[in-house]
Amino acid sequence: MRRHYAIGAAVLALSLAAGAATIVGLNAQARPRAYVVIDISETLDADAYIKAVSAAEPKATNSAGGRFIIRTNAPLALDGTAPNRFVMIAFDSIEKAKAWNNSDAIKKINAVRFKTTKSRAFAVEGVSK
């Protein structure tokens, strides 16, 4: 009878170890965060740009699941020329970043940004853990 308990305990221990290994493996496969980068090299009409952004942000980004990581008008050039303004927004996935970009509020901001700045915006996935 003791042998049955010993075998049962060994099977239970192996099952727990296999389950823990599976959980670690699943965590390692977690999707990387996505980041939206907005690089404004020149502002042509600061008042119009500021008016459009301040009317909708940060509410439009926060409601889409984004978090501002960087919002600055003072990037330090280490090599080349720094932009006038630099923004980085974190999202849980590239899909959420795309959905944010396709939202009505961001489309309105982007329309103003296209007219009032020389800029570019793009999304990238971060490094997996």
N, C-alpha and C positions, 0 to 999 in steps of 0.2 A: 504494500500500500504506500509506503514512504517513497518508493521508486516512482510511482505515479505522480505524487506531489512534486518530486524533484523534476520530472519531465515536464509537468505542467508549468512549473515556475520557470524553467529554461525557455519553454515556448513563449510564455508571457514576456520574458525579458527580451527575447529576440524580436517579438512583435513591437514592443515599445521602441526598441532601437531602430527598427525599420521605419516606424511611423515618424520618429524624430528626424531621420535622414530624409524622408520624403518632404517634411515641412521645411527643412533647411534648403532642400533643392527647389521647392516652390518659391521660397523667398528670394533665392538667387536669380530666379527667372522673372522677377518683377520688372515691369516695363519702366524704362527710364522716363524721367520728367521731360517736358518739352519747354523750350524757352523761346519767346518772341523777342527779337532784337529790333529796335527802331533807332536808326542812325540818321540824325538830321545834320547835314553838313552846312546848310545855310538857311536862314529864316528870312523870307522875303517880306512878309507882313506879320510881324510878331503879335500885334493886337488881335487880328482875326484868328490867328492860330490859338492864342491863349484863350480867347472867348469860346471857341469851339471845344477845346479840351476841358476847360473848367466847367462848362455846362454839363458834361457827361461823365467825367472821370473824378474819382476812381470807381464810382458806382458801377459803370458798365463793365469794367474789368473784374471787379470783385464779384459781381453777380454771375459772371461766367466762370467762376472758379479760378481766376487768375490772381496772382500776388505780385505786386511790384517788388522787384529785387533792386533795381537801379532806376532812378529818375534824377538826372543831373544836367545842369547847364554848364558844368565846369569839369569836363574830363581832362585829364593830364596826358599830354602827348608824350609817349616814351619813344615812339618811332613814327615818323610821318606826321601828318596833320590830324589833330583830334577834331571830332565833329563839334558843332555848337551845342547840340543836345544829344543825350544818349539815354535810351530807356531799355530795360530788360524786364520781362514779365515771365514768371514761372507758371506752368500749368501741369496738371497731373498726367496729361498725355498729349500727343500731337493732334489727336482728334478734338480735344477740348480747345486747343489753340486755334484750330481751323474754325470751329464753331464760333469762337469769340470773334475772329476776323470776319466772319460772315454775318454777324449780328447787325441789326439796323443801326444801333448806336455807334458802333465802330466804323461802319460804312460811312456814316455822316462825318465822323471825325476824319477819316481817311480822305474823303472828298475835299475837305478844307485843307488837310495837310498837303495834298497833291498840288493845290493852288497856291499855298502860302509858304512852302518850303521846298528845298531840294533835299530829298531824303530817300531812304529805302527802308523796307521792313522785311523781315524774314523769320521763319521758325526753324529751330533745330532741336534734335533730341539730345539730351544730356548723356553722360557716361553711365552705363549700368554699374550697379554696385558689385 
